[in-house]
Every structure is written in structure tokens, then in C-alpha cells.
Amino acid sequence: MLGPSTHTDSFSRDNLPAEELQPVFLLDRFAYPEHLNAAVELTDRMVEKGFGDRVALVGQGRSRTYAELADWTSRIARVLIEDYGVKPGNRILIRSANTPALVACWLGATKAGAVVVNTMPLLRKKELMQHLEKAEVSLALCDTRMLDELEACLPESRHLKRIVGFDGSSGFEGELDRTAAAKPSGPCWVETGRDDVALLGFTSGSTGVPKATMHFHRDLLMIADGYAREVLEVQPEDIFVGSPPLAFTFGLGGLAIFPLRFGASAVLLEKAAPPDLIRIIEQHRATICFTAPTAYRAMMLAMDEGADLSSLRCAVSAGETLPAPVFEAWAEKTGKPILDGIGGTEMLHIYISNRFGDAKPGCTGTPLTGYEAKIVDDEMNEVPRGTPGHLAVRGPVGCRYLADDRQTIFVRDGWNLPGDTFVQDEEGYFHFAARSDDMIVSSGYNIAGPEVEAALLAHPDVIECGVIGAPDAERGIVVQAHVVLREGVPADDATAKALQDFVKATIAPYKYPRSVIFTDALPKTESGKIQRFRLKNAAPTPANA
């Protein structure tokens, strides 16, 4: 039974899955008051606890204390309410790279009682339109440097009415900055309900049609009070750094919620290539790093003899499974623990993890306190230990899709089914085996093959195509496109590059096929469906960079 809502715009609660379609929520471990605003807990409450003078965020060439962050976010909330007429429950989309300004906009919008949709700067008009229309977004906040793709949505969107720019680079002031600066200081927030939706996290399934996952104010705090407290043992002295976009819940937790919940600091990087991570760890004496296994491999290759990672007390790996050789090489090269875990947008963050002193190569670990996990067959029967099957999990958070029939696929009998094949060993530890669907997980990004196919098919030289994930020594898995070309078009490197560039310009660039294989025909069933498993079996080693 949901607690009271203060949303005057009831869109989110109206579009929650029916109660019988939601997973069982195990809430005994967590108790929060009926009225709760997660953004206030991460800012003003931290000032009340004595953290006001401590550094909260570093980026854009300066540091922000908790007191400054509390004031900044209250001014933004005041602007949204007083100048733009934001009502509790309205959806606000934010477009920005990882900067303190993005965190401030997210917190300010959350203080105003809005439901936030964070988006990556790599998204193109097509993808942004899907987010805008699904969530019925009327107001967007955007870094002034990346307005173009969002402004292109204005004429076509049925809901978007206004885009407000903000300074993401400490170099070009936006409308939001000017308006907020003119507001009086002092607290400003809406007393939202703990069960009011605060965040819509978009994910893309194997069909490429976006799903919006719905997370309450209490959910945002529970992932910190659970994983960050239990596994990471976060202290105020910790300094967080990492590469995942804040638009991903992995990044939002690891680089904003977790540090702010415990009075720690986060160093935010707009560009977080492995050499950048090494430099920032050294420069800021970072203690906790969040990134994907491929980045840890690259960091080790980029380290010279003088690299100093002595400040690190742990590296967190998620987004894809951590190969045992990377686990072992990291420990040998750095002397620091690396903790693998599995989470997901539907579950908001990590729910199975290794622990300090109990981390094994090739192992994902055990469920967090308050979570339950098991391995089941297609009929939801638990399988014997050592037998591969579907991972089923439940805990204090779980899947709630916004008005989406696929709720019945992800949730069965009260359990969340993330779509992963796992094995549980005799000692109770969980080991990843494979993805159960057609999602391609490359360098920590989830990429839907059909979405890439649709982009390729928009090119006039492409007759047919099939997209799969192919093994790659550097990235683990890369997107590989098997393409049937129009007659007369040369099947050469120049054509491959032209197709790659076309995809980069059509959808988010990280989704482009790093390998392009030209073929005369695609394997199909009698009904005409492409047999992608045969492409995988026949796939040559990727050759295109």
C-alpha cells in the first residue's frame, strides 16, 4: 500500500503498474517518514548534521561545499516553482554531461517536487523524442553547449513547451543561472511523499523501444543506506570518482547519491577516459572509483611506472561482468581491491556484490542484506546449485515500468527477472553466465541491436542487416553489423566507415557498429526472421575500429 502523495500532477502514480504486477518489496530493513524529499536529505539535512563547510562536489574548475550546494539547489527549486510554474509531479528532462551543474539541476528539480528524467549528452533527437513523449515532459533544462538536438524536438513534441539553458562549463551563463542568482537565499522545497516518484530512469530493451523505470524518493536513499553503507562502508573522508554518466542510475548512485548521503565528496569529469581517471585519482587523492571492466583494463595499460593509486581503497566494477583475469591483474598491479557487482536500471543500483575480504575472481558475490536471489527455470522453479538458470531477485527496490506491458516479463510471481543467466554455487555465491536476451553490453553500455539495425536500414545503401554482439579482446563485446548492400555499392572499408559515421549521426555515437561484415544474404527462418544466433556462430573476428 502506497503512502500519501503530494503530487498535484498525478501522471506518475496514475501510470504505475497495477499492484499485483509489481514485485514483492522487502522493506523491513528501511524506515522513512511518510513525507520525504530525497534532495533535501542529500543537501540541507547534511548541512544540519554539520557538513556545511565540507566539499560536496568538485568540477568545472571549482569546489562546492554542502552549504553552497544546499543554497544553489534551493534557488533552482525556487526558479522552477515561481518562474516556470512547475507543479509537484511535473516531469523535467535534464540534458548535460557529468558536471556539478547537472547534479544541482537534478537536486533542484527534485526539491521542487518534479519527476526528473536525466539524459546523456550523446543522445540524438530521435532518442530524446522518445523520452519526451513517453514521460510527457513539458520543461527541459539543458547545458547551453548542447541545445541543438533538444531544440530540434520542440516543433514535433506534443508535450515539450520550454527549454531553459544553464551553464555547464563555467564559461557561458544560461537563463537558469541568471534567474537563480536573482533569487533570495534560504531553503525552498516541496514536502513530497516517500512513495512519490522522484526519478524516471530510461532503459532500452532488446526491442530498442525505451522503457521508463519509476523510482520513489525512498528508493534513492535506500540504495545508499543499503549498498553504499554495507559494501563500500562510505565515510565522510571518501572522495568518489568515475566514468558512468549520471544519466545512468549506476552513475547517479556512485557519483552523487552515495557521496552526498554520507558527507563525502565527488569529483565529476565531463571526459572520463582511463588516463583521465588515473590523473584525477592522483590529483584529488580519490578513494573510490566507479567504472566498467573495460575501463579498468585500459587503466592498467595506461599506467606508467610512476602512477600513484595509493589513495584508492576500492574500485567498483559494474555494467558488465568482471572477467577473472581483470580482477587478478588489477589486484596484482595496484594492490587494491576491485568489487564486482550486478545492478540495473529497473533495480536502481547494485543488489548482488562482492565484499571487502570476500571477493573472488569470476564471481559476482552474494545478495545485499535485505535482498533475496535465486536461480530459476522457465517455470520459476528453483534449480539445483551449479545449474545455469534465470536470475530472480527481490528486495527493497524493484521494477515498476511506466505504462508498459513488459512489466509482466520483468516481474513474475513477485520476483524481478533481470534477463541474466547465472549459476549459484554450493557455497551460495552467484556467477554470471550470459545475458538472456539480445541486449549487447559493450564497455558498460547497454545497446539494443534492433535500434542499431533501424539506424543502418535508414541508409540508402543498406538492403538488410543483422546486429549482434561479437567478442573483442579490448572491449569484451562490440557491436557487429552484418550488412547486405545495395547492388553496385562496393563492400570495402570506405563503405564500412560511411555506415559507421551514419549511425553515429543518427543515434548515440557509442552505439555504432565497431565491426561491419558485408554478406550476400542473412540467415533466416522460413517465416523470414533473421537467425541472429547463426550470425554469432559464423562471426569472424571484428576488424573495424
Long-range contacts (C-beta under 8 A, 24 or more apart in sequence): 2-195, 3-34, 3-193, 3-194, 3-195, 4-34, 4-35, 4-193, 4-195, 5-89, 5-193, 5-195, 5-196, 6-35, 6-88, 6-113, 6-190, 6-191, 6-192, 6-193, 6-196, 7-88, 7-89, 7-113, 7-192, 7-193, 7-196, 7-197, 8-87, 8-88, 8-89, 9-87, 9-88, 9-89, 9-90, 10-89, 11-89, 11-91, 11-115, 11-136, 12-89, 12-91, 12-115, 12-196, 12-197, 12-200, 12-214, 12-402, 13-89, 13-196, 13-197, 15-214, 15-402, 15-403, 16-197, 16-214, 16-400, 16-402, 17-400, 17-401, 17-404, 17-407, 17-411, 21-407, 21-408, 21-411, 22-398, 22-399, 22-400, 22-407, 22-411, 23-394, 23-398, 23-399, 23-411, 23-414, 23-415, 23-416, 24-394, 24-398, 24-414, 24-415, 25-394, 25-395, 25-396, 25-397, 25-398, 26-370, 26-371, 26-372, 26-394, 26-395, 26-396, 27-396, 28-370, 29-226, 29-369, 29-370, 29-396, 30-218, 30-221, 30-222, 30-225, 30-226, 30-370, 30-396, 32-194, 32-218, 32-221, 33-194, 34-193, 34-194, 35-191, 35-192, 35-193, 35-194, 36-192, 36-193, 36-194, 36-217, 36-218, 36-221, 37-110, 37-111, 37-113, 37-189, 37-190, 37-191, 37-192, 37-217, 38-110, 38-198, 38-217, 38-218, 38-220, 38-221, 39-73, 39-106, 39-107, 39-108, 39-110, 39-111, 39-189, 40-111, 40-189, 41-221, 41-261, 42-107, 42-256, 42-257, 42-260, 42-261, 43-69, 43-70, 43-73, 43-74, 43-107, 43-111, 43-260, 44-70, 44-74, 44-187, 44-189, 46-70, 46-260, 46-263, 49-263, 51-236, 51-263, 54-236, 54-263, 54-265, 55-265, 56-259, 56-260, 56-265, 56-266, 57-100, 57-103, 57-265, 57-266, 57-268, 58-100, 58-265, 58-266, 58-267, 58-268, 58-284, 59-98, 59-99, 59-100, 59-267, 59-268, 59-269, 59-270, 60-99, 60-100, 60-101, 60-168, 60-169, 60-170, 61-170, 62-170, 64-100, 66-263, 69-100, 69-103, 69-104, 69-107, 69-260, 70-187, 71-185, 72-104, 72-108, 72-180, 73-104, 73-107, 73-108, 73-111, 74-108, 74-111, 74-185, 74-186, 74-187, 74-188, 74-189, 75-108, 75-180, 75-181, 75-183, 75-185, 75-188, 76-104, 76-105, 76-107, 76-108, 76-109, 76-111, 76-112, 76-176, 76-180, 77-108, 77-109, 77-111, 77-112, 77-188, 77-189, 77-190, 78-180, 78-183, 78-184, 78-188, 79-108, 79-176, 79-179, 79-180, 79-183, 80-108, 80-109, 80-112, 80-114, 80-139, 81-112, 81-188, 81-190, 82-183, 83-179, 84-139, 84-162, 84-164, 86-112, 86-113, 86-114, 86-139, 87-113, 88-112, 88-113, 88-114, 88-190, 88-192, 88-196, 89-113, 89-114, 89-115, 89-196, 89-197, 90-114, 90-115, 90-138, 90-139, 91-115, 91-116, 91-117, 91-135, 91-136, 91-137, 91-138, 91-139, 91-200, 92-116, 92-117, 92-137, 92-139, 92-140, 92-141, 93-117, 93-119, 93-128, 93-131, 93-132, 93-135, 93-137, 93-139, 93-140, 93-141, 93-160, 94-118, 94-119, 94-140, 94-141, 94-142, 95-119, 95-121, 95-123, 95-128, 95-140, 95-141, 95-142, 95-143, 95-146, 95-149, 95-150, 96-121, 96-141, 96-142, 96-143, 96-146, 96-166, 96-168, 97-121, 97-143, 97-146, 97-168, 97-245, 97-270, 98-245, 98-246, 98-251, 98-255, 98-268, 98-269, 98-270, 98-272, 99-143, 99-168, 99-169, 99-268, 99-270, 100-268, 101-143, 101-166, 101-167, 101-168, 102-143, 102-168, 102-246, 102-268, 103-246, 103-256, 103-266, 103-268, 105-141, 105-166, 105-176, 106-246, 106-252, 106-256, 109-141, 110-198, 110-199, 110-217, 111-188, 111-189, 111-190, 112-188, 112-189, 112-190, 113-189, 113-190, 113-192, 113-196, 115-197, 115-198, 115-199, 115-200, 116-198, 116-199, 116-200, 117-199, 117-200, 117-202, 117-212, 118-199, 118-201, 118-246, 118-247, 118-252, 119-202, 119-247, 120-245, 120-247, 120-248, 120-508, 121-146, 122-508, 122-509, 122-510, 123-149, 123-508, 124-149, 124-505, 124-506, 124-507, 124-508, 125-149, 125-150, 125-152, 125-153, 126-506, 126-507, 127-210, 127-507, 127-508, 128-153, 129-153, 129-156, 129-157, 130-202, 130-210, 131-202, 131-210, 131-212, 132-157, 132-159, 132-160, 133-157, 133-158, 133-159, 134-202, 134-210, 134-212, 134-402, 135-200, 135-212, 135-402, 138-162, 139-163, 139-164, 140-164, 141-165, 141-166, 141-176, 142-166, 143-167, 143-168, 143-169, 143-174, 144-168, 144-169, 144-172, 144-174, 145-169, 145-172, 168-270, 192-217, 193-217, 194-218, 199-249, 199-252, 200-402, 201-248, 201-249, 201-345, 201-348, 202-345, 203-344, 203-345, 203-346, 203-446, 204-446, 204-447, 204-448, 204-451, 205-406, 205-437, 205-439, 205-448, 206-437, 206-438, 206-439, 206-448, 206-449, 206-450, 207-448, 207-450, 208-448, 208-449, 208-450, 208-451, 208-454, 211-401, 211-402, 211-404, 211-406, 212-401, 212-402, 212-404, 213-345, 213-346, 213-348, 213-399, 213-400, 213-401, 213-402, 214-400, 214-401, 214-402, 215-249, 215-348, 215-397, 215-400, 219-348, 219-396, 219-397, 220-257, 220-348, 221-257, 221-261, 222-396, 222-397, 223-253, 223-257, 223-258, 223-348, 223-349, 223-350, 223-397, 224-253, 224-257, 224-258, 224-261, 224-262, 225-261, 226-368, 226-369, 226-370, 226-395, 226-396, 227-253, 227-341, 227-349, 227-350, 227-351, 227-353, 227-368, 228-253, 228-257, 228-258, 228-261, 228-262, 229-262, 230-368, 230-369, 231-339, 231-341, 231-350, 231-353, 231-355, 231-356, 231-368, 232-258, 232-288, 232-314, 232-316, 233-356, 234-258, 234-259, 234-261, 234-262, 234-264, 234-288, 235-262, 235-264, 236-262, 236-263, 236-264, 237-264, 237-287, 238-262, 238-264, 238-265, 238-287, 238-288, 238-313, 239-264, 239-265, 239-266, 239-267, 239-284, 239-285, 239-286, 239-287, 239-288, 239-311, 240-264, 240-265, 240-266, 240-267, 240-286, 240-287, 240-288, 240-289, 240-290, 241-266, 241-267, 241-269, 241-277, 241-280, 241-281, 241-284, 241-286, 241-288, 241-289, 241-290, 242-272, 242-277, 242-289, 242-290, 242-291, 242-316, 243-269, 243-272, 243-273, 243-277, 243-290, 243-291, 243-292, 243-295, 243-444, 244-290, 244-291, 244-292, 244-319, 244-444, 248-345, 249-343, 249-345, 249-348, 249-349, 250-290, 250-318, 250-319, 250-343, 250-349, 250-350, 250-444, 251-290, 253-348, 253-349, 253-350, 254-288, 254-290, 254-316, 255-290, 273-298, 274-298, 274-299, 274-301, 274-302, 275-299, 275-302, 278-302, 278-303, 278-307, 278-309, 281-309, 281-311, 281-312, 282-307, 282-308, 282-309, 282-311, 285-311, 286-311, 286-312, 287-311, 287-312, 287-313, 287-314, 288-312, 288-313, 288-314, 288-315, 288-316, 289-314, 289-315, 289-316, 290-316, 290-318, 291-315, 291-316, 291-317, 291-444, 292-317, 292-318, 292-319, 292-320, 292-443, 292-444, 293-317, 293-319, 293-320, 293-321, 293-322, 293-323, 293-326, 293-444, 293-476, 294-320, 294-443, 294-444, 294-474, 294-475, 294-476, 295-443, 295-444, 296-322, 296-326, 296-330, 296-338, 297-326, 297-329, 297-474, 298-474, 300-329, 300-330, 300-333, 300-334, 303-333, 309-334, 309-336, 312-336, 313-337, 314-338, 314-339, 314-356, 315-339, 316-341, 317-341, 318-342, 318-343, 318-350, 318-444, 319-441, 319-443, 319-444, 319-445, 320-441, 320-442, 320-443, 320-444, 320-476, 320-477, 321-364, 321-432, 323-362, 323-476, 324-361, 324-362, 325-361, 327-359, 327-361, 327-362, 328-361, 339-365, 340-364, 340-365, 341-365, 342-391, 342-418, 342-420, 342-430, 342-432, 344-418, 346-398, 346-399, 346-401, 346-410, 346-416, 346-418, 347-393, 347-395, 347-397, 347-398, 347-399, 347-416, 347-418, 348-397, 349-397, 351-393, 351-395, 351-397, 352-393, 352-430, 360-429, 362-431, 363-429, 363-430, 363-431, 364-422, 364-429, 364-430, 364-431, 364-432, 365-429, 365-430, 366-428, 366-429, 366-430, 367-393, 367-395, 367-430, 368-395, 370-395, 370-396, 371-395, 371-396, 373-424, 373-430, 374-415, 374-424, 375-422, 375-423, 375-424, 375-430, 376-415, 380-412, 380-413, 380-415, 385-424, 385-425, 385-426, 386-423, 386-424, 386-425, 386-426, 387-423, 388-421, 388-422, 388-423, 388-433, 389-421, 389-422, 389-423, 390-417, 390-419, 390-420, 390-421, 390-422, 390-436, 391-417, 391-418, 391-420, 391-421, 391-422, 391-430, 392-416, 392-417, 393-418, 438-468, 438-532, 440-467, 440-468, 440-469, 440-477, 440-479, 441-469, 441-476, 441-477, 442-469, 442-475, 442-476, 442-477, 442-478, 442-479, 442-510, 443-475, 443-476, 443-510, 445-510, 445-511, 447-479, 447-510, 447-511, 449-479, 449-532, 451-507, 451-511, 452-479, 452-481, 452-503, 452-507, 452-511, 452-512, 452-513, 453-481, 455-502, 455-503, 455-506, 455-507, 455-511, 456-481, 456-483, 456-499, 456-502, 456-503, 456-513, 458-502, 458-506, 459-499, 459-502, 460-486, 461-485, 461-486, 461-489, 461-495, 461-498, 461-499, 462-486, 462-499, 464-521, 464-522, 464-530, 465-522, 466-522, 466-530, 466-532, 466-535, 467-513, 468-532, 468-535, 468-536, 468-539, 469-536, 470-515, 470-536, 470-539, 470-541, 470-542, 471-541, 472-514, 472-515, 472-542, 475-514, 478-513, 478-514, 478-515, 478-542, 479-511, 479-512, 479-513, 479-514, 479-515, 480-513, 480-514, 480-515, 480-516, 480-517, 480-535, 480-539, 480-542, 481-513, 481-515, 481-516, 481-517, 482-517, 482-518, 482-519, 482-522, 482-535, 482-539, 483-516, 483-517, 483-518, 483-519, 484-518, 484-519, 484-520, 484-521, 484-522, 485-518, 491-518, 493-544, 496-544, 497-544, 500-544, 513-544, 514-542, 514-544, 514-545, 515-542, 515-543, 515-544, 516-544
